[in-house]
């Protein structure tokens, strides 16, 4: 039996909609912010109030809102071929062109692209590929996967297991068997007394190697990591971290999966975080800024070391029995191609490098507020962590500041007590200042309330 139709969109949302990353009972009381339209770095709610989207949606709207060329690309493809699949030797132009584009623009040698619909699906598929490859190589015991505490890799059963955040595991019966977590590379919170940043980075590598040896190197298939950790609090790796970690992986012939879902396509000041930190991954997972999130599309890039055994095994069996209805969706692929074309034409990577110094300057100034504990970031991604003795519970201060920013017209996201800033790549210097002016005023509001 249908429920009676509520009068407002807010009431309908509360009545019928289960939201992601939300306290469902609290949502019944508080209700949603209904975003109705967007332009550039701004969005507007259904009451006409405008906000700076300081998180680019979900770390993802690279070109901002209302980019007409992406709308036109989707419209043209909808008119020509609104849908087709990539199963059983079928294909279409947009997916073939996007695969070619991504393989050729990869900063390390890659062999093939495979398309999925979200970062979670990309990482989940990467695990299946890795397990399939181990069996193809006659190494059925090599199935364990290592990721990191506070890492974020998605929310499907396997990807959420990789994610190293407790609330992604609680009451879901996660992580699944065979997923292990090693040290979070957050120098401030994880260092030992008197330990330098370089020494801490080396210890992270030692911790990783000790875990590998404890479990048995012959049982470890892969290591998943973000170049810069995003949803775990925007954790920038300490100096020397990747130089210490990557040789451990090579020593034990462990595949390296670089999760570029947040870092990819300009966020760190290079096209990929892999370039920023001189990484040598065997697999790269991509999403979010791939299409500026105008369409759901994600991808894996795999090198020949991964592809070769998988291709041989599929020939032996007669099929690689995996696929999604929307894999390589022609509209998503067409929008992604146009999005990448715009990023290159407008040289947004150089723009990020030009804007980043002002972004980092203002981020560090925010980190000098009395309640601030640490400011951290790179390129156009950063966070400031706060604390106050009158609000000792995790997330209490961060949540209050986040609400105060939204009241003043800035949408951010608090991860515990860390406030994240990840604006669209098109943001101007004046808009960077506008964003942090609002943030500073909101912090002052909360500081005054707390006394």
C-alpha positions in Angstrom: 0.0 0.0 0.0 1.4 3.4 -1.0 2.2 5.9 1.7 0.4 9.3 1.5 2.5 11.8 -0.6 4.2 14.4 1.6 3.9 18.0 0.6 7.6 19.1 0.3 10.6 17.5 -1.4 12.3 17.4 2.0 9.5 15.5 3.5 9.4 13.0 0.6 13.1 12.5 0.9 12.7 11.6 4.6 9.7 9.4 3.9 11.2 7.3 1.1 15.0 7.7 0.8 17.7 5.9 2.6 20.9 8.0 2.3 24.5 7.0 2.1 26.9 7.8 5.0 24.0 9.1 7.1 22.6 8.4 10.5 19.1 7.2 9.3 17.3 8.1 12.5 19.0 11.5 12.7 18.0 12.1 9.1 14.4 11.5 10.0 14.6 14.5 12.4 17.1 16.8 10.5 16.0 16.2 6.9 18.2 16.8 3.8 19.7 19.8 2.1 18.1 19.6 -1.3 20.6 20.8 -3.9 18.7 22.0 -7.0 21.3 23.3 -9.4 24.9 24.2 -9.9 27.2 26.4 -11.8 31.0 26.5 -11.7 32.2 25.9 -8.2 28.7 26.8 -6.7 25.5 24.9 -6.0 22.2 26.2 -5.0 19.5 24.7 -2.8 15.8 24.7 -3.4 15.4 27.8 -1.3 17.7 29.8 -3.5 20.7 29.8 -1.1 24.1 29.5 -2.9 27.1 27.5 -1.6 30.7 26.9 -2.6 31.0 23.2 -3.2 34.3 22.8 -1.3 34.4 19.1 -1.9 33.7 19.1 -5.6 30.7 16.9 -4.8 32.5 13.8 -3.7 36.1 14.8 -4.5 35.0 14.6 -8.2 33.5 17.4 -10.1 36.8 18.6 -11.7 35.2 20.9 -14.3 32.6 22.3 -11.9 28.9 22.3 -12.5 27.1 23.1 -15.7 29.9 22.5 -18.2 28.0 22.7 -21.5 30.5 20.6 -23.5 29.9 17.6 -21.2 26.1 18.1 -21.4 26.4 18.3 -25.2 28.6 15.2 -25.4 26.1 13.2 -23.4 23.2 14.5 -25.6 25.0 13.6 -28.8 25.8 10.1 -27.7 22.2 9.6 -26.3 20.9 10.5 -29.7 23.3 8.2 -31.6 23.6 5.1 -29.3 22.1 5.6 -25.8 23.3 2.2 -24.6 25.2 -0.9 -25.6 27.3 -3.5 -23.8 30.8 -4.9 -24.1 30.0 -8.6 -23.5 30.8 -11.5 -25.9 32.9 -9.7 -28.5 30.6 -6.7 -28.7 31.8 -3.1 -28.5 31.3 0.5 -29.6 33.3 3.6 -30.5 33.3 5.5 -27.2 34.6 2.6 -25.1 37.3 1.7 -27.6 38.4 5.3 -27.8 38.4 5.8 -24.0 40.4 2.6 -23.5 43.0 3.7 -26.0 43.1 7.2 -24.4 43.6 5.9 -20.9 46.2 3.3 -21.8 48.2 5.8 -23.7 48.0 8.6 -21.1 49.0 6.3 -18.2 52.3 7.4 -16.6 53.6 3.8 -16.5 53.2 1.0 -19.1 49.7 -0.4 -19.2 48.2 -3.1 -21.5 44.4 -2.9 -21.2 41.6 -0.9 -19.7 38.5 -2.4 -18.2 35.4 -0.3 -17.4 33.2 -0.4 -14.4 30.7 2.1 -12.9 32.3 3.3 -9.6 35.6 3.3 -7.7 34.2 0.6 -5.5 33.5 -1.6 -8.5 36.9 -0.9 -10.0 38.7 -2.0 -6.8 36.3 -5.0 -6.4 37.1 -6.1 -9.9 40.8 -5.6 -9.3 40.6 -8.1 -6.5 38.8 -10.6 -8.7 41.4 -10.1 -11.4 44.2 -10.7 -9.0 42.7 -13.9 -7.6 42.0 -15.1 -11.1 45.6 -14.4 -12.1 47.0 -16.3 -9.1 45.1 -19.4 -10.1 46.2 -18.9 -13.7 49.8 -18.9 -12.5 49.3 -22.1 -10.4 49.5 -20.1 -7.2 46.1 -20.8 -5.6 47.5 -19.9 -2.1 48.5 -16.4 -3.2 45.2 -14.7 -2.5 45.7 -12.3 0.5 45.4 -8.6 0.0 47.1 -5.9 2.1 45.7 -2.4 2.4 46.2 0.3 5.1 44.6 1.5 8.2 42.5 4.6 7.3 42.7 3.7 3.6 39.6 4.1 1.5 38.8 1.9 -1.4 35.0 1.7 -1.6 32.0 0.0 -0.1 31.3 -3.3 -2.0 32.0 -6.4 0.2 35.5 -6.7 -1.0 36.3 -3.0 -1.5 34.9 -2.1 1.9 37.1 -4.8 3.4 40.1 -3.1 1.9 38.9 0.2 3.4 40.6 0.6 6.7 37.9 2.6 8.6 36.0 1.0 11.5 32.5 2.3 10.6 32.8 0.7 7.1 33.2 -2.7 8.9 30.9 -2.4 12.0 27.7 -4.5 11.7 28.6 -5.5 8.1 30.6 -8.5 9.2 33.7 -7.1 7.5 36.5 -7.3 6.6 36.2 -10.6 4.7 38.9 -13.3 5.2 42.2 -12.6 3.6 42.2 -8.8 3.7 45.0 -7.4 6.0 45.8 -3.9 7.1 49.2 -2.4 7.7 50.3 0.9 9.3 48.6 4.2 8.4 51.3 6.6 7.1 50.1 9.5 9.2 53.3 10.9 10.7 51.8 13.1 13.4 49.6 10.4 15.0 51.6 7.3 14.3 55.2 8.5 14.9 57.2 7.3 18.0 58.9 9.9 20.3 61.9 11.4 18.6 61.2 9.6 15.3 62.0 11.7 12.2 59.7 11.7 9.2 62.2 9.6 7.2 62.6 7.1 10.0 58.8 6.8 10.4 58.5 6.2 6.6 61.1 3.4 6.9 59.3 1.9 9.9 56.1 1.8 7.8 58.0 -0.3 5.2 59.4 -2.5 8.0 55.9 -3.0 9.4 54.7 -4.0 5.9 57.5 -6.5 5.4 57.0 -8.0 8.9 53.3 -8.5 8.0 54.3 -10.2 4.7 56.7 -12.5 6.4 54.3 -13.3 9.2 51.6 -14.3 6.7 54.0 -15.9 4.3 55.1 -14.1 1.1 53.8 -16.9 -1.0 50.2 -16.1 0.2 50.3 -12.3 -0.5 48.9 -11.3 -3.9 48.7 -7.5 -3.8 49.0 -4.3 -2.0 46.3 -1.5 -2.5 47.0 2.1 -1.7 46.0 5.6 -2.5 48.9 8.0 -3.5 47.3 10.5 -1.0 44.7 9.0 1.4 41.4 10.8 0.9 38.4 9.8 3.0 40.7 8.6 5.8 41.4 12.3 6.5 43.5 13.6 3.5 46.7 12.0 4.7 49.8 13.0 2.7 52.5 10.4 2.8 55.6 11.3 4.8 58.9 12.1 3.0 60.5 8.9 1.8 57.4 6.7 2.3 56.9 5.4 -1.2 60.7 5.1 -1.8 60.7 2.7 1.2 57.5 0.8 0.5 57.8 0.0 -3.2 61.0 -2.1 -2.9 59.3 -4.3 -0.3 56.6 -5.1 -2.8 59.1 -5.9 -5.6 61.2 -8.0 -3.2 58.3 -10.4 -2.7 56.7 -10.1 -6.2 53.5 -8.5 -4.8 51.3 -6.6 -7.2 50.8 -2.9 -6.5 47.4 -1.4 -7.1 47.4 2.4 -7.1 43.9 3.6 -6.2 43.7 6.9 -8.2 40.0 7.3 -7.7 40.5 10.7 -5.9 44.0 11.6 -6.9 43.7 11.0 -10.7 43.2 13.6 -13.4 44.9 16.6 -11.8 44.1 16.6 -8.1 47.7 16.5 -6.8 49.2 18.8 -9.4 50.0 16.1 -12.0 47.6 14.1 -14.1 48.0 11.2 -11.7 49.2 10.8 -8.1 51.4 8.0 -9.6 53.4 10.8 -11.3 53.5 13.0 -8.2 55.1 10.2 -6.1 56.9 8.3 -8.8 54.9 5.1 -8.3 55.2 1.9 -10.4 51.8 0.2 -10.0 50.7 -2.9 -11.9 47.0 -1.8 -11.7 45.5 1.7 -11.5 41.9 2.2 -10.6 40.2 5.4 -11.9 36.9 7.2 -11.4 35.4 10.4 -10.1 37.3 13.1 -12.1 37.4 10.8 -15.1 34.0 12.2 -16.1 33.8 15.0 -13.6 31.1 12.7 -12.2 28.7 13.9 -14.9 28.2 10.2 -15.6 29.0 7.1 -13.6 32.1 5.6 -15.1 35.3 4.1 -13.7 38.2 2.0 -15.0 41.0 -0.3 -14.3 44.3 -0.1 -16.1 46.3 -3.3 -16.0 49.8 -4.0 -17.2 50.9 -7.0 -19.2 52.1 -8.8 -16.1 48.5 -8.8 -15.0 46.7 -9.1 -18.3 48.8 -11.9 -19.9 48.0 -14.7 -17.3 44.3 -13.5 -17.1 44.0 -13.7 -20.9 45.6 -17.2 -21.0 43.2 -18.5 -18.3 40.2 -17.0 -20.0 41.2 -18.9 -23.2 41.7 -22.1 -21.2 38.3 -21.8 -19.5 36.6 -20.3 -22.6 35.4 -17.1 -21.0 36.5 -14.4 -18.5 33.2 -14.7 -16.5 32.9 -11.2 -15.3 31.1 -8.0 -16.4 28.6 -5.3 -15.6 25.6 -4.2 -17.6 27.0 -0.7 -17.7 30.7 -1.6 -18.3 32.0 0.9 -20.9 28.5 2.6 -21.2 28.7 4.6 -24.4 27.3 7.8 -22.8 29.6 7.6 -19.8 32.6 6.9 -22.1 31.7 9.8 -24.4 31.4 12.2 -21.5 34.7 10.9 -20.1 36.5 11.5 -23.4 35.2 15.0 -23.6 36.1 15.7 -20.0 39.7 14.6 -20.6 39.8 16.6 -23.8 38.8 19.7 -21.8 41.3 19.1 -19.0 44.1 18.9 -21.7 42.8 21.8 -23.8 42.5 24.2 -20.9 45.7 22.9 -19.3 44.0 22.4 -16.0 47.1 20.7 -14.6 49.1 23.9 -14.9 46.1 25.8 -13.4 46.2 23.5 -10.4 49.9 24.1 -10.0 49.3 27.9 -10.3 46.5 27.9 -7.7 47.9 25.4 -5.3 50.3 27.8 -3.5 47.4 30.1 -2.6 45.3 27.1 -1.6 48.0 25.7 0.6 48.8 29.2 2.1 45.2 29.6 3.1 44.9 26.0 4.3 48.0 26.5 6.6 46.5 29.8 7.9 43.3 28.0 8.8 45.6 25.5 10.5 47.0 28.3 12.7 43.6 28.8 14.4 43.5 28.1 18.1 41.5 24.9 17.8 43.5 23.6 14.9 45.8 20.6 15.4 47.3 20.1 11.9 46.9 21.3 8.3 47.9 18.9 5.5 47.5 18.8 1.8 49.0 18.9 -1.7 47.8 20.3 -5.1 44.1 21.1 -4.6 43.3 18.7 -1.8 43.7 19.3 1.9 42.4 19.1 5.4 42.6 20.8 8.7 42.1 18.8 11.9 40.6 20.4 15.0 40.3 19.6 18.7 38.7 21.3 21.8 38.6 20.1 25.4 34.9 20.9 25.7 34.0 18.6 22.7 36.3 15.6 23.3 34.2 13.0 21.4 35.6 12.1 18.0 33.9 14.3 15.3 32.3 16.7 17.8 34.3 19.7 16.9 34.6 18.8 13.2 30.9 18.3 12.9 30.1 21.6 14.5 32.5 23.4 12.2 31.1 21.6 9.2 27.6 22.7 10.1 28.8 26.3 10.7 30.5 26.4 7.3 27.3 25.1 5.6 25.2 27.8 7.4 27.7 30.4 6.0 27.5 29.0 2.4 30.4 26.5 2.2 29.9 22.7 1.8 32.7 20.6 3.2 33.0 17.3 4.9 34.3 16.4 8.3 36.1 13.1 8.6 36.1 12.9 12.4 37.5 16.2 13.3 39.3 16.8 10.0 37.7 19.2 7.7 38.4 18.5 4.0 38.8 20.9 1.1 38.8 19.5 -2.4 37.2 22.1 -4.7 36.6 21.8 -8.5 39.9 22.2 -10.4 38.6 25.3 -12.1 38.5 27.3 -8.9 40.1 30.8 -9.2 42.4 32.4 -6.7 39.6 34.8 -5.6 37.3 31.8 -5.0 40.0 30.1 -3.0 40.1 33.1 -0.8 36.3 33.2 -0.6 36.2 29.6 0.5 38.7 30.0 3.2 37.3 33.3 4.4 34.0 31.4 5.1 35.9 28.6 6.8 37.8 30.9 9.1 34.5 32.7 10.0 32.9 29.4 10.8 35.8 28.2 13.0 35.5 31.6 14.8 31.8 31.0 15.3 32.4 27.5 16.9 35.3 28.8 19.0 33.1 31.5 20.4 30.3 29.0 21.1 32.7 26.7 23.0 34.2 29.6 24.9 
